[in-house]
Amino acid sequence: MTEINRFKLEWECRRGMRELDKMIMPFYKNHFDDLNETQQQAFVEMLGYTDPELFRWVMLQVPAPTPEISELIELMRAKIER
């Protein structure tokens, strides 16, 4: 597995949009360690995109660029909505 810098990752979870902050950071803190390697890599990749892009994906306005990120967003939405 590729080494993940947890400090950097947590910092990147902090977003400029409150809606994203309320979804991404809690998901990271509560569920990231339970993800498999592919899902963790998709999460890291997802954080490299801009807030407007992430927001459109999370709100299901447009599809995410990869199937892995799409599946991750579905999982995030399911975990946060509970």
N, CA, C and O atoms as a printed pandas DataFrame, in Angstrom:
     atom_number atom_name residue_name chain_id  residue_number  x_coord  y_coord  z_coord
0              1         N          MET        A               1    0.835   -1.192    0.000
1              2        CA          MET        A               1    0.000    0.000    0.000
2              3         C          MET        A               1    0.873    1.246    0.000
3              4         O          MET        A               1    1.915    1.288    0.655
4              5         N          THR        A               2    0.450    2.234   -0.722
5              6        CA          THR        A               2    1.132    3.513   -0.742
6              7         C          THR        A               2    0.977    4.176    0.623
7              8         O          THR        A               2   -0.115    4.202    1.191
8              9         N          GLU        A               3    2.074    4.709    1.139
9             10        CA          GLU        A               3    2.048    5.369    2.448
10            11         C          GLU        A               3    1.220    6.652    2.360
11            12         O          GLU        A               3    1.394    7.453    1.442
12            13         N          ILE        A               4    0.332    6.829    3.312
13            14        CA          ILE        A               4   -0.533    8.009    3.350
14            15         C          ILE        A               4   -0.100    8.881    4.513
15            16         O          ILE        A               4   -0.009    8.418    5.650
16            17         N          ASN        A               5    0.166   10.141    4.222
17            18        CA          ASN        A               5    0.523   11.110    5.250
18            19         C          ASN        A               5   -0.770   11.574    5.925
19            20         O          ASN        A               5   -1.502   12.395    5.373
20            21         N          ARG        A               6   -1.042   11.050    7.107
21            22        CA          ARG        A               6   -2.307   11.327    7.793
22            23         C          ARG        A               6   -2.482   12.805    8.147
23            24         O          ARG        A               6   -3.590   13.335    8.069
24            25         N          PHE        A               7   -1.406   13.460    8.531
25            26        CA          PHE        A               7   -1.512   14.880    8.879
26            27         C          PHE        A               7   -1.923   15.682    7.645
27            28         O          PHE        A               7   -2.825   16.517    7.716
28            29         N          LYS        A               8   -1.269   15.430    6.528
29            30        CA          LYS        A               8   -1.588   16.134    5.277
30            31         C          LYS        A               8   -3.003   15.806    4.830
31            32         O          LYS        A               8   -3.737   16.687    4.381
32            33         N          LEU        A               9   -3.384   14.556    4.950
33            34        CA          LEU        A               9   -4.712   14.136    4.532
34            35         C          LEU        A               9   -5.792   14.826    5.363
35            36         O          LEU        A               9   -6.788   15.307    4.822
36            37         N          GLU        A              10   -5.592   14.869    6.664
37            38        CA          GLU        A              10   -6.579   15.545    7.514
38            39         C          GLU        A              10   -6.679   17.027    7.168
39            40         O          GLU        A              10   -7.770   17.596    7.167
40            41         N          TRP        A              11   -5.548   17.644    6.877
41            42        CA          TRP        A              11   -5.563   19.054    6.492
42            43         C          TRP        A              11   -6.344   19.247    5.192
43            44         O          TRP        A              11   -7.102   20.208    5.061
44            45         N          GLU        A              12   -6.163   18.341    4.234
45            46        CA          GLU        A              12   -6.850   18.445    2.946
46            47         C          GLU        A              12   -8.347   18.158    3.070
47            48         O          GLU        A              12   -9.121   18.542    2.193
48            49         N          CYS        A              13   -8.756   17.498    4.131
49            50        CA          CYS        A              13  -10.183   17.258    4.363
50            51         C          CYS        A              13  -10.907   18.547    4.721
51            52         O          CYS        A              13  -12.120   18.651    4.540
52            53         N          ARG        A              14  -10.183   19.508    5.218
53            54        CA          ARG        A              14  -10.776   20.808    5.545
54            55         C          ARG        A              14  -11.019   21.548    4.250
55            56         O          ARG        A              14  -10.082   21.825    3.502
56            57         N          ARG        A              15  -12.270   21.870    3.980
57            58        CA          ARG        A              15  -12.635   22.487    2.723
58            59         C          ARG        A              15  -13.139   23.896    2.967
59            60         O          ARG        A              15  -13.389   24.283    4.108
60            61         N          GLY        A              16  -13.287   24.659    1.903
61            62        CA          GLY        A              16  -13.785   26.024    1.999
62            63         C          GLY        A              16  -15.294   26.108    2.046
63            64         O          GLY        A              16  -15.851   27.147    2.403
64            65         N          MET        A              17  -15.961   25.023    1.689
65            66        CA          MET        A              17  -17.430   25.006    1.696
66            67         C          MET        A              17  -17.922   24.247    2.925
67            68         O          MET        A              17  -17.518   23.110    3.167
68            69         N          ARG        A              18  -18.777   24.873    3.679
69            70        CA          ARG        A              18  -19.295   24.265    4.905
70            71         C          ARG        A              18  -19.983   22.920    4.623
71            72         O          ARG        A              18  -19.843   21.977    5.403
72            73         N          GLU        A              19  -20.719   22.831    3.519
73            74        CA          GLU        A              19  -21.425   21.600    3.171
74            75         C          GLU        A              19  -20.450   20.434    3.017
75            76         O          GLU        A              19  -20.733   19.314    3.443
76            77         N          LEU        A              20  -19.295   20.713    2.401
77            78        CA          LEU        A              20  -18.285   19.672    2.221
78            79         C          LEU        A              20  -17.602   19.348    3.537
79            80         O          LEU        A              20  -17.313   18.183    3.815
80            81         N          ASP        A              21  -17.339   20.364    4.352
81            82        CA          ASP        A              21  -16.724   20.134    5.667
82            83         C          ASP        A              21  -17.580   19.199    6.518
83            84         O          ASP        A              21  -17.055   18.347    7.235
84            85         N          LYS        A              22  -18.878   19.359    6.436
85            86        CA          LYS        A              22  -19.779   18.546    7.258
86            87         C          LYS        A              22  -19.889   17.116    6.750
87            88         O          LYS        A              22  -20.418   16.252    7.448
88            89         N          MET        A              23  -19.400   16.859    5.554
89            90        CA          MET        A              23  -19.455   15.508    5.022
90            91         C          MET        A              23  -18.080   14.843    5.012
91            92         O          MET        A              23  -17.942   13.698    5.443
92            93         N          ILE        A              24  -17.080   15.542    4.531
93            94        CA          ILE        A              24  -15.775   14.925    4.304
94            95         C          ILE        A              24  -15.023   14.656    5.606
95            96         O          ILE        A              24  -14.534   13.544    5.812
96            97         N          MET        A              25  -14.921   15.643    6.482
97            98        CA          MET        A              25  -14.147   15.453    7.708
98            99         C          MET        A              25  -14.745   14.373    8.618
99           100         O          MET        A              25  -14.005   13.516    9.100
100          101         N          PRO        A              26  -16.056   14.388    8.866
101          102        CA          PRO        A              26  -16.602   13.303    9.706
102          103         C          PRO        A              26  -16.409   11.923    9.070
103          104         O          PRO        A              26  -16.134   10.947    9.769
104          105         N          PHE        A              27  -16.552   11.846    7.762
105          106        CA          PHE        A              27  -16.341   10.564    7.091
106          107         C          PHE        A              27  -14.892   10.119    7.266
107          108         O          PHE        A              27  -14.627    8.951    7.554
108          109         N          TYR        A              28  -13.964   11.042    7.095
109          110        CA          TYR        A              28  -12.547   10.713    7.271
110          111         C          TYR        A              28  -12.281   10.206    8.697
111          112         O          TYR        A              28  -11.658    9.161    8.885
112          113         N          LYS        A              29  -12.750   10.943    9.677
113          114        CA          LYS        A              29  -12.463   10.594   11.070
114          115         C          LYS        A              29  -13.128    9.285   11.501
115          116         O          LYS        A              29  -12.561    8.533   12.294
116          117         N          ASN        A              30  -14.326    9.010   10.982
117          118        CA          ASN        A              30  -15.091    7.862   11.461
118          119         C          ASN        A              30  -15.001    6.614   10.592
119          120         O          ASN        A              30  -15.283    5.513   11.066
120          121         N          HIS        A              31  -14.609    6.767    9.316
121          122        CA          HIS        A              31  -14.705    5.624    8.419
122          123         C          HIS        A              31  -13.471    5.348    7.557
123          124         O          HIS        A              31  -13.381    4.281    6.951
124          125         N          PHE        A              32  -12.534    6.268    7.488
125          126        CA          PHE        A              32  -11.396    6.098    6.583
126          127         C          PHE        A              32  -10.628    4.808    6.864
127          128         O          PHE        A              32  -10.253    4.098    5.931
128          129         N          ASP        A              33  -10.394    4.505    8.118
129          130        CA          ASP        A              33   -9.615    3.316    8.468
130          131         C          ASP        A              33  -10.317    2.014    8.086
131          132         O          ASP        A              33   -9.669    0.973    7.969
132          133         N          ASP        A              34  -11.620    2.063    7.893
133          134        CA          ASP        A              34  -12.380    0.870    7.510
134          135         C          ASP        A              34  -12.396    0.644    5.996
135          136         O          ASP        A              34  -12.845   -0.403    5.531
136          137         N          LEU        A              35  -11.910    1.619    5.232
137          138        CA          LEU        A              35  -11.914    1.499    3.773
138          139         C          LEU        A              35  -10.808    0.553    3.315
139          140         O          LEU        A              35   -9.776    0.419    3.973
140          141         N          ASN        A              36  -11.036   -0.097    2.185
141          142        CA          ASN        A              36   -9.958   -0.908    1.611
142          143         C          ASN        A              36   -8.965    0.014    0.903
143          144         O          ASN        A              36   -9.201    1.218    0.796
144          145         N          GLU        A              37   -7.884   -0.534    0.432
145          146        CA          GLU        A              37   -6.817    0.276   -0.171
146          147         C          GLU        A              37   -7.316    1.067   -1.377
147          148         O          GLU        A              37   -6.970    2.238   -1.529
148          149         N          THR        A              38   -8.113    0.454   -2.225
149          150        CA          THR        A              38   -8.640    1.143   -3.409
150          151         C          THR        A              38   -9.508    2.320   -3.001
151          152         O          THR        A              38   -9.414    3.397   -3.589
152          153         N          GLN        A              39  -10.348    2.122   -2.003
153          154        CA          GLN        A              39  -11.214    3.197   -1.527
154          155         C          GLN        A              39  -10.403    4.322   -0.887
155          156         O          GLN        A              39  -10.713    5.498   -1.078
156          157         N          GLN        A              40   -9.365    3.964   -0.127
157          158        CA          GLN        A              40   -8.523    4.994    0.481
158          159         C          GLN        A              40   -7.817    5.815   -0.596
159          160         O          GLN        A              40   -7.724    7.038   -0.486
160          161         N          GLN        A              41   -7.323    5.149   -1.627
161          162        CA          GLN        A              41   -6.650    5.871   -2.704
162          163         C          GLN        A              41   -7.639    6.774   -3.449
163          164         O          GLN        A              41   -7.281    7.882   -3.849
164          165         N          ALA        A              42   -8.867    6.317   -3.635
165          166        CA          ALA        A              42   -9.894    7.143   -4.277
166          167         C          ALA        A              42  -10.197    8.369   -3.418
167          168         O          ALA        A              42  -10.413    9.460   -3.946
168          169         N          PHE        A              43  -10.215    8.194   -2.096
169          170        CA          PHE        A              43  -10.456    9.311   -1.183
170          171         C          PHE        A              43   -9.345   10.345   -1.315
171          172         O          PHE        A              43   -9.611   11.543   -1.417
172          173         N          VAL        A              44   -8.108    9.878   -1.312
173          174        CA          VAL        A              44   -6.962   10.788   -1.459
174          175         C          VAL        A              44   -7.044   11.506   -2.807
175          176         O          VAL        A              44   -6.838   12.718   -2.873
176          177         N          GLU        A              45   -7.339   10.781   -3.867
177          178        CA          GLU        A              45   -7.463   11.385   -5.199
178          179         C          GLU        A              45   -8.589   12.409   -5.223
179          180         O          GLU        A              45   -8.435   13.488   -5.796
180          181         N          MET        A              46   -9.715   12.080   -4.607
181          182        CA          MET        A              46  -10.876   12.970   -4.584
182          183         C          MET        A              46  -10.533   14.320   -3.963
183          184         O          MET        A              46  -11.002   15.359   -4.428
184          185         N          LEU        A              47   -9.717   14.304   -2.916
185          186        CA          LEU        A              47   -9.372   15.552   -2.226
186          187         C          LEU        A              47   -8.536   16.489   -3.088
187          188         O          LEU        A              47   -8.396   17.665   -2.755
188          189         N          GLY        A              48   -7.982   15.995   -4.185
189          190        CA          GLY        A              48   -7.199   16.836   -5.084
190          191         C          GLY        A              48   -8.034   17.707   -5.997
191          192         O          GLY        A              48   -7.503   18.568   -6.698
192          193         N          TYR        A              49   -9.334   17.489   -5.994
193          194        CA          TYR        A              49  -10.225   18.275   -6.844
194          195         C          TYR        A              49  -10.708   19.514   -6.104
195          196         O          TYR        A              49  -10.579   19.612   -4.884
196          197         N          THR        A              50  -11.262   20.451   -6.850
197          198        CA          THR        A              50  -11.726   21.705   -6.263
198          199         C          THR        A              50  -13.044   21.514   -5.522
199          200         O          THR        A              50  -13.765   20.544   -5.755
200          201         N          ASP        A              51  -13.348   22.445   -4.632
201          202        CA          ASP        A              51  -14.605   22.397   -3.889
202          203         C          ASP        A              51  -15.826   22.408   -4.814
203          204         O          ASP        A              51  -16.745   21.615   -4.608
204          205         N          PRO        A              52  -15.865   23.281   -5.825
205          206        CA          PRO        A              52  -17.045   23.254   -6.703
206          207         C          PRO        A              52  -17.241   21.900   -7.398
207          208         O          PRO        A              52  -18.372   21.445   -7.564
208          209         N          GLU        A              53  -16.147   21.265   -7.798
209          210        CA          GLU        A              53  -16.270   19.939   -8.416
210          211         C          GLU        A              53  -16.810   18.935   -7.411
211          212         O          GLU        A              53  -17.753   18.199   -7.704
212          213         N          LEU        A              54  -16.209   18.905   -6.220
213          214        CA          LEU        A              54  -16.655   17.982   -5.177
214          215         C          LEU        A              54  -18.127   18.202   -4.832
215          216         O          LEU        A              54  -18.887   17.247   -4.679
216          217         N          PHE        A              55  -18.511   19.441   -4.715
217          218        CA          PHE        A              55  -19.885   19.767   -4.360
218          219         C          PHE        A              55  -20.858   19.219   -5.408
219          220         O          PHE        A              55  -21.880   18.630   -5.056
220          221         N          ARG        A              56  -20.546   19.407   -6.681
221          222        CA          ARG        A              56  -21.432   18.907   -7.744
222          223         C          ARG        A              56  -21.553   17.387   -7.691
223          224         O          ARG        A              56  -22.628   16.838   -7.934
224          225         N          TRP        A              57  -20.452   16.708   -7.375
225          226        CA          TRP        A              57  -20.501   15.242   -7.284
226          227         C          TRP        A              57  -21.314   14.798   -6.081
227          228         O          TRP        A              57  -22.151   13.901   -6.185
228          229         N          VAL        A              58  -21.066   15.429   -4.940
229          230        CA          VAL        A              58  -21.750   15.050   -3.698
230          231         C          VAL        A              58  -23.250   15.320   -3.812
231          232         O          VAL        A              58  -24.058   14.561   -3.277
232          233         N          MET        A              59  -23.620   16.381   -4.497
233          234        CA          MET        A              59  -25.028   16.724   -4.675
234          235         C          MET        A              59  -25.651   15.996   -5.870
235          236         O          MET        A              59  -26.806   16.232   -6.223
236          237         N          LEU        A              60  -24.875   15.117   -6.477
237          238        CA          LEU        A              60  -25.318   14.301   -7.608
238          239         C          LEU        A              60  -25.770   15.136   -8.803
239          240         O          LEU        A              60  -26.656   14.736   -9.559
240          241         N          GLN        A              61  -25.145   16.303   -8.960
241          242        CA          GLN        A              61  -25.452   17.154  -10.099
242          243         C          GLN        A              61  -24.744   16.667  -11.359
243          244         O          GLN        A              61  -25.287   16.751  -12.460
244          245         N          VAL        A              62  -23.534   16.161  -11.186
245          246        CA          VAL        A              62  -22.763   15.569  -12.285
246          247         C          VAL        A              62  -22.029   14.350  -11.738
247          248         O          VAL        A              62  -21.749   14.276  -10.542
248          249         N          PRO        A              63  -21.718   13.396  -12.610
249          250        CA          PRO        A              63  -20.998   12.211  -12.127
250          251         C          PRO        A              63  -19.531   12.533  -11.831
251          252         O          PRO        A              63  -18.933   13.415  -12.448
252          253         N          ALA        A              64  -18.983   11.813  -10.894
253          254        CA          ALA        A              64  -17.552   11.939  -10.572
254          255         C          ALA        A              64  -16.738   11.405  -11.745
255          256         O          ALA        A              64  -17.265   10.657  -12.569
256          257         N          PRO        A              65  -15.464   11.776  -11.835
257          258        CA          PRO        A              65  -14.655   11.423  -13.003
258          259         C          PRO        A              65  -14.257    9.952  -13.105
259          260         O          PRO        A              65  -13.906    9.485  -14.188
260          261         N          THR        A              66  -14.306    9.214  -11.991
261          262        CA          THR        A              66  -13.924    7.801  -12.038
262          263         C          THR        A              66  -14.969    6.977  -11.297
263          264         O          THR        A              66  -15.655    7.487  -10.412
264          265         N          PRO        A              67  -15.088    5.712  -11.657
265          266        CA          PRO        A              67  -16.023    4.845  -10.925
266          267         C          PRO        A              67  -15.649    4.708   -9.445
267          268         O          PRO        A              67  -16.529    4.600   -8.592
268          269         N          GLU        A              68  -14.356    4.712   -9.142
269          270        CA          GLU        A              68  -13.911    4.576   -7.745
270          271         C          GLU        A              68  -14.365    5.770   -6.910
271          272         O          GLU        A              68  -14.829    5.601   -5.782
272          273         N          ILE        A              69  -14.232    6.968   -7.458
273          274        CA          ILE        A              69  -14.669    8.155   -6.719
274          275         C          ILE        A              69  -16.187    8.170   -6.607
275          276         O          ILE        A              69  -16.723    8.548   -5.565
276          277         N          SER        A              70  -16.889    7.765   -7.661
277          278        CA          SER        A              70  -18.360    7.689   -7.610
278          279         C          SER        A              70  -18.819    6.749   -6.506
279          280         O          SER        A              70  -19.721    7.084   -5.739
280          281         N          GLU        A              71  -18.206    5.579   -6.421
281          282        CA          GLU        A              71  -18.563    4.614   -5.383
282          283         C          GLU        A              71  -18.257    5.162   -3.994
283          284         O          GLU        A              71  -19.026    4.960   -3.055
284          285         N          LEU        A              72  -17.137    5.851   -3.873
285          286        CA          LEU        A              72  -16.764    6.441   -2.587
286          287         C          LEU        A              72  -17.784    7.496   -2.169
287          288         O          LEU        A              72  -18.175    7.548   -1.003
288          289         N          ILE        A              73  -18.211    8.325   -3.095
289          290        CA          ILE        A              73  -19.194    9.361   -2.775
290          291         C          ILE        A              73  -20.518    8.729   -2.360
291          292         O          ILE        A              73  -21.165    9.207   -1.429
292          293         N          GLU        A              74  -20.921    7.672   -3.032
293          294        CA          GLU        A              74  -22.137    6.954   -2.625
294          295         C          GLU        A              74  -21.993    6.436   -1.199
295          296         O          GLU        A              74  -22.921    6.540   -0.397
296          297         N          LEU        A              75  -20.831    5.880   -0.888
297          298        CA          LEU        A              75  -20.579    5.371    0.462
298          299         C          LEU        A              75  -20.594    6.508    1.484
299          300         O          LEU        A              75  -21.182    6.373    2.557
300          301         N          MET        A              76  -19.952    7.621    1.153
301          302        CA          MET        A              76  -19.941    8.766    2.055
302          303         C          MET        A              76  -21.362    9.252    2.331
303          304         O          MET        A              76  -21.726    9.500    3.480
304          305         N          ARG        A              77  -22.156    9.386    1.284
305          306        CA          ARG        A              77  -23.525    9.848    1.442
306          307         C          ARG        A              77  -24.323    8.886    2.324
307          308         O          ARG        A              77  -25.113    9.322    3.162
308          309         N          ALA        A              78  -24.121    7.594    2.140
309          310        CA          ALA        A              78  -24.844    6.593    2.932
310          311         C          ALA        A              78  -24.442    6.675    4.408
311          312         O          ALA        A              78  -25.298    6.604    5.290
312          313         N          LYS        A              79  -23.148    6.823    4.674
313          314        CA          LYS        A              79  -22.655    6.852    6.057
314          315         C          LYS        A              79  -23.069    8.132    6.774
315          316         O          LYS        A              79  -23.392    8.097    7.961
316          317         N          ILE        A              80  -23.063    9.252    6.072
317          318        CA          ILE        A              80  -23.370   10.536    6.690
318          319         C          ILE        A              80  -24.876   10.681    6.913
319          320         O          ILE        A              80  -25.299   11.302    7.888
320          321         N          GLU        A              81  -25.683   10.117    6.020
321          322        CA          GLU        A              81  -27.133   10.263    6.134
322          323         C          GLU        A              81  -27.724    9.435    7.269
323          324         O          GLU        A              81  -28.873    9.649    7.656
324          325         N          ARG        A              82  -26.969    8.513    7.793
325          326        CA          ARG        A              82  -27.480    7.670    8.894
326          327         C          ARG        A              82  -27.588    8.432   10.169
327          328         O          ARG        A              82  -27.999    7.876   11.187
